[in-house]
Amino acid sequence: MNPNQNPDLKDAALIAAVSAKATAARLLLQKIALDFSPATLANSLGAEDMVLTDLIMKDKLGIEIFSLDTGRLPVETYDLMQRLTRHYGLFLKMYNPRNELVEEFVRTHGINGFYQSVDLRKACCHARKVEPLRRALTGKKAWVTGLRAEQGETRSGLPQRHFDEANGLEKFNPLADWTEQEVWAYIHLHEVPFNRLHDKGYPSIGCAPCTRAIEPGEPLRAGRWWWESADTKECGLHSIPVVVTA
C-alpha cells in the first residue's frame, strides 16, 4: 500500500497544513459558488475529487457534481458512486458517451484498439470522455477539478485558476498545491469515502483497461496508459497552461 495513504495523524505540522489548505479550498469553493454560478465539479471518483465533494456537500454549496461514465470503469468506481449516495445523499449527475461515436470506434479499430497507438487511444478518450465533458460543461461559467501539480510532469506548474480556452469558461483547481499525504490526511480525518482500488496500489484511477496498479517508487500516474511515454499521459479533458518564467 502507498505509505502516503496512511499519514501520521499525530503529526502536528501535517494536521496544521491540512487545516489551513482545507480552509483556503473551502473559501475558494464558496467564492466559485457565489461568483461563477452555475459552476460544476468534475468528479472522477479519485481521492482528490472526494475531498472536494466532501467540502462542497458539508457547506451545502450550489456547485453541481457530475461524473463521466465511460462504460469501461472498474467495478470499484461504480461501488463508490453508490456509497456516495448513502454517505451524502448525493446522486451524481452522470454523462455517458454517445452510442454512435463508441460504435464507430469499435467497428473501425476493435474493442481494445486504443492499445495500438497514442492517436487511437486519444480517439477513444475523445469519444468516451472529452465529448461527454463538453456536454457537461455547456452553459456553465466555471468548472472545478481535483488536479494537483504533484501528480505528474504533464501537470507541473498547475495554477489554481486559469481560463479554459478549449471549453470557454473558468477552471479552478483548489487542490493544486496539496501533497498526496495531505489529501489522505484529510480523507482519514473526515472519514471521506474513497475508491477501494487505492488500497490495491492504484493512486490514479481511470478506465479499467487503461489503468493498472503501480510499483513502489513509480510516479503517481505511471499506471495510467502505462504502455505510453510519460509526456502523453493525458486524455484531452485537461489542457494545462504553460508557465513561462523569466
N, C-alpha and C positions, 0 to 999 in steps of 0.2 A: 504493500500500500504506500502511496505517496506520503512522506512524512509531513508535508505541509497540510495534509488533511486532518492532522491531529496536533494542532499547535498547543503550546503550553498556555492554558487559560489562567495560570497564576503569574504569567509574565506581565508585570505592571506596565512596562513600556508598550508592549503589543496591545494590551487592552485599551490603553490611553489613545494609541494611534487609531485603532478601530473605532473608538467612540468619536474621536474628532472627525475622522473621514466619513463616518455614518451621518453625523450631524451636517457636514457640508453637503453630502449627497442628498439628504432629506430636504435641505433648504433649496438646493438646485431643482429638485423634483417639484417642490411647491411652486417655485418660480415658473417652471415649464407649464404646470397645470394652470397657472393664473394668466401668464402672458402669451402662451402659444397654443391655446385651445382651438381646435381639437388636436391633442397630442396622443401618441401611442407608443407602447413598449413592445419591441420585438423580442418575444421570449422563446429562446431556442431550447429551454429546459436544462441549460447548463448551470453550474454553480453561481456564476456571476448574475445571470438573469433571475435566479431565485432570490438573491439578495435584493435586487431592485423590486421584484414582485412583493417581497415582504415589506419593504419600505412604503411602497405605494398602497398596499392593502391596509397596513396599520394606520396610515394617515388618511385613509379614505379619499385619496386624491382622484381628481377627474382625469385620469390618464387611462385610456383603453389598453388592454393587454391582449396581444394576439400571438399566434404561433402558426408556423407553416408545416402542414402535414404533407411531406413529400411522397408518402405512400411506401417508403422504404426505411422508416425509422425503427430503431431497436424496440423490442417489447418493453424494456425498462423505461423508455421515454414515454410510451403510452401509459404505463403504470403510474408514472409521476403526474401525468395530466389528471388522472382520476384522484390521486392523493391531494392535488391542489384543490379540487372541488370539496373534498372532505375537510381539509385544513382551513381554507379561507372562504369557502362557499363560492369559489371562483370557477366560472366556466370560461375557458379561453375562447376567444373568437378565432375560429380556425379558417385557414385558407388552403385550398388544395390545388394541385396543378390542373391545367385544362387537359381534358382527356385526349383531345386531338393532337396536342403537342407531344405528350408522352407516347401515344400510339405511333406517331410518325417516327420518333427517335428509335423506338424498339423495332419497328418494321425495317428501318434502314440500317441500323447498327447492331441490333441484338439487345437482349435484356440487360447484359452487362458490357455493352460496347464502350462505356466510359473508361475501361481499363486500357483501351488501345492507344489513346493519345491524350495530351492535355486539352487539345481543341474539342475532342469528343466528350471528355469529362466536363468541360465548361459548358458544352451544349446541353448536357444532361442537367447540370446545375441550373442553367437558364430556364429550362422547361419546368423543373420541379421546385425551384426556389426563387429565381430572380423575377420571373413573370408574376407569380403569386404575390411577391413582395410589392411590386408596383401597384397591384390592385389594393393591397392592404394600406398603402400609403396615400392612395388617391383621396384628395380632399383634406389631408392633414397639414398642419402648419409645422409640426416637428415630430421627429421620432427619437426614441431613446434606445440605446443598446448597452449590453454588458461588456463591450470591448475593453481590453486592458493593454497598455503599451508593452507590458512584460510578456505577453502571450507568444510573441514570435517576431522574427525580423521583418515580416511584412507589416507589423503594427507598431514598430518602434517610432517614437516621436508622436504618438497619437494624441491629438488635442482633446480637451474636454468638450469643446463645442466647435463646430465648423458648418459651413453651408454645403449641403449635399447637392452638387450640381446635377448629378445623374437623375435624382428624383425631385429636385426643385423645392427643397424645404430644409429647415434647420435640423441638424443632427447633434444629439448630445450623448456623451459617453461619461456618465457620472463616476464610473469606477476606473477611469483611465490611469490614475496613478496608484491604484491599490495593488498590493502584492497578493500572490496566491495565498500566503499564510493569513493575511488579513481577511480575505474572503471567507476562508474556512473558520477563522475565529468568530466572525460574525454569525455564520451558519450555526455553529455549535452554541454560542451564547444565546441565540434567539430561537433555537430549535426549529430551524427552517428546513422544510422537506427538500431532499436532493435526489438526484438520479443515482440509483444503486450501481450503475456502471462505474461511477467514480471509485467505488470500493474495489473494483476489479482492474484498476490501472488505467482508466480512461479519463484523463484530465480534460480532454476536449471531445465532444460527442456530436456526431452528425448522423448521416445515413448509415445504416448497418454495414452495407458492403464497402463503404469508403472510410470506415473508422476501425482502428484496432487499438489494443492496449499498448502502452509504451514501456520500454525497459528503463531501469534506473539510470539516470544521467542523460536520458534523451530529452530534447526540447519538448515543451508542453504540447505543441501541435504536431509532433512527429507522427502521431497515429492517424492524422487526417491525410488522406490521399498519399499514403506512405510510399507509393511507387514513384512519386514525383519529387523534383528538387524543392528545397525549402522556399525558394523565391516565387513559386507558383501556387502556394497553399492558400488561396482564397477562391471563393466560389462565384464572386461577382456581386454579392449582396453589399459588400463594403468597399468603398473607394477611400483609401487613406491619403489625406493631403500630404504633399511633400513639404517637410520643414526645411527652410533654407537658412543656414547660419552664415554670419559674416566671417 
